[in-house]
Amino acid sequence: MTPRAYLKKIKSNTPLIVTWMDAADSYGVGVKVAELSKWAEENGPTRYDTIGFYMGIINERCFLGFNKDNSSKDGLYRGVAEIPLPMIEHIHALQR
C-alpha cells in the first residue's frame, strides 16, 4: 500500500511514527550546495523516524503536528513536520 493510500485511511490527529529517507542530509557536516550531489553519492541516504500527530496531505507532503497546545481552545500544534510522500518508507499508527 502506498503512503498516500495508507494516510487516506487514517483520522486526523492519529499519532504516527513515519520512517522516511532524506536523499542527502549533510547537517553538521558543512557541505556546500554545489558539492551536495557528490556528498550524497559518497554517503548515501539518511533514514529518520519522525513521531507526530497526523494533520493531512498537501502538495504531496505529509504534515505531522507536535507540541499540541491543550490550553488553547483550538488545540494548535506549536511545531509541524513536513515530509515528502515519495521519501516515506513506512508508517506505523500508534495507540493512544
Backbone torsions as a table, in degrees:
resi	resn	phi	psi	omega
1	MET	NA	135.3	-179.9
2	THR	-71.9	157.1	176.2
3	PRO	-55.5	-40.9	-179.3
4	ARG	-61.9	-46.2	-179.4
5	ALA	-63.0	-41.3	179.4
6	TYR	-65.1	-45.6	-178.1
7	LEU	-66.7	-29.9	178.5
8	LYS	-63.6	-25.3	-178.8
9	LYS	-86.9	-11.4	-174.7
10	ILE	-93.3	140.0	177.5
11	LYS	-77.3	151.0	175.4
12	SER	-58.1	145.3	179.7
13	ASN	74.9	9.7	174.0
14	THR	-72.2	129.9	177.3
15	PRO	-72.4	135.4	-176.2
16	LEU	-133.0	154.0	162.1
17	ILE	-112.2	122.3	179.7
18	VAL	-113.2	120.4	174.9
19	THR	-95.9	125.0	-176.8
20	TRP	-143.9	164.8	-175.9
21	MET	-116.6	133.6	171.5
22	ASP	-104.6	121.3	-173.7
23	ALA	-59.3	-30.9	-177.0
24	ALA	-156.1	78.4	177.5
25	ASP	-89.4	111.6	-178.3
26	SER	-111.4	23.2	-177.9
27	TYR	-55.5	129.5	177.2
28	GLY	82.1	-6.6	-178.5
29	VAL	-93.9	-26.9	179.6
30	GLY	80.5	35.3	179.1
31	VAL	-79.8	131.2	177.4
32	LYS	-75.4	150.0	-178.9
33	VAL	-54.3	-40.2	-179.0
34	ALA	-63.6	-24.2	-178.1
35	GLU	-99.7	2.3	-172.4
36	LEU	-62.3	-41.6	-179.9
37	SER	-60.5	-45.1	179.4
38	LYS	-64.8	-42.6	179.6
39	TRP	-60.5	-43.6	-179.3
40	ALA	-63.4	-39.6	178.4
41	GLU	-63.6	-40.3	-176.9
42	GLU	-77.4	-32.5	-172.2
43	ASN	-106.5	-15.9	179.1
44	GLY	72.5	-179.6	-176.5
45	PRO	-75.7	158.6	174.9
46	THR	-110.5	134.5	-179.8
47	ARG	-108.3	142.5	-178.6
48	TYR	-128.9	153.3	164.5
49	ASP	-113.1	119.0	178.8
50	THR	-114.8	130.1	180.0
51	ILE	-107.9	133.3	178.1
52	GLY	-172.4	178.6	179.0
53	PHE	-98.0	126.3	-176.9
54	TYR	-62.0	126.7	179.2
55	MET	-107.7	-33.6	-179.0
56	GLY	148.9	-177.1	178.8
57	ILE	-118.8	129.8	174.5
58	ILE	-138.6	129.9	177.0
59	ASN	49.3	50.2	176.7
60	GLU	61.6	29.7	176.0
61	ARG	-130.4	138.7	176.0
62	CYS	-91.5	129.5	179.6
63	PHE	-107.6	128.6	176.9
64	LEU	-119.9	135.5	177.3
65	GLY	-102.2	151.2	174.1
66	PHE	-147.3	163.8	-174.4
67	ASN	57.8	61.6	179.7
68	LYS	-71.6	129.1	-179.6
69	ASP	-85.6	95.9	-178.9
70	ASN	-76.6	-10.1	178.6
71	SER	-82.5	-15.3	178.2
72	SER	-91.1	153.9	-178.7
73	LYS	-63.0	-37.5	-175.0
74	ASP	-91.4	-3.0	177.6
75	GLY	58.3	48.1	-178.7
76	LEU	-65.1	145.4	171.7
77	TYR	-86.1	131.9	-179.6
78	ARG	-85.3	-13.8	176.2
79	GLY	-136.4	147.3	-179.7
80	VAL	-137.1	132.3	174.1
81	ALA	-103.9	144.1	-178.5
82	GLU	-127.5	113.8	-175.6
83	ILE	-120.5	123.2	177.6
84	PRO	-62.0	130.7	-178.7
85	LEU	-54.2	-42.0	-178.8
86	PRO	-63.9	-17.4	-178.9
87	MET	-89.3	-9.3	-177.2
88	ILE	-77.9	128.3	178.7
89	GLU	-101.3	-33.8	-176.5
90	HIS	-156.5	145.8	176.1
91	ILE	-129.9	131.9	178.5
92	HIS	-127.9	118.5	177.9
93	ALA	-79.1	135.8	179.5
94	LEU	-97.2	154.0	176.2
95	GLN	-88.4	144.2	177.0
96	ARG	-94.0	NA	NA
